Each structure stands twice: as structure tokens, then as C-alpha cells.
């Protein structure tokens, strides 16, 4: 089991939990994720961060940017400045009886949780 948390974020992975081995959350909320939801989420976040990094050289420190990607079952938006950003995600319920959720991490919690997400992802690849 892996469990980490900090101001405004929390993450856990427990492979013994069966259908929902991953949990991510913020200050006042948390959601458990299936393996498939996790495996589709991390590449989407990586792509958003990569796009932001590519734009950093042309952004002024006070200039704001919003980047969006939709890749079922997720929609993601990274919004912020050259050196800091927030992250909003929507998990779409794809069929009857599948849940949906909206997730948000403000600056700087977004950078912290995505770093931990990537560490967990890398440790199990």
C-alpha cells in the first residue's frame, strides 16, 4: 500500500482493494478509481503538463493560460501561469450505473499531487 498526502491533496494505492485500488482527493473530497480509470488518467495529465512545459518559454510570468484535453472517460483542464497551475478533471459516467465526478486541485496542490501520481505510475510500469 502507498499513501501520501499534503496540503490540499491526498493519494493512495492499495492493490488488495480489488475493483477500486486507487484513491485521489483534495481538501474536502476523495474518489476511488478503477485500474482502467487510473490508466487513462495519468497519460492525460502527462499530456497537459507536457503542453504547459512547451508553452513556458513564450509565457510572461503574469500571463495566464488554459489547456484542455478530452479523452474518454476524462476531460482535463490545466489552468495557470508560467510557474504554477491548477488542475480540474471530469470523469464522465459512460453508461448506465457508472459514476461521474468532478475533481479540482488549486495551485500548488495540483503540482504536488501530479508529481505523486507520476511516481506511483512509474513504480508499477
ABEGO torsion letter per residue (X at the ends): XBBBBBBGBBBBBBAAAEABABBBBBAABBBBBBAAAAAAAAAAAAAAAAAAAAAAAABBAABBBBBBBBBOABBBBBBEBAABBBBBBBBBBABBGBBBBBBBBBOAAAAAAAAAAAAAAAAAX
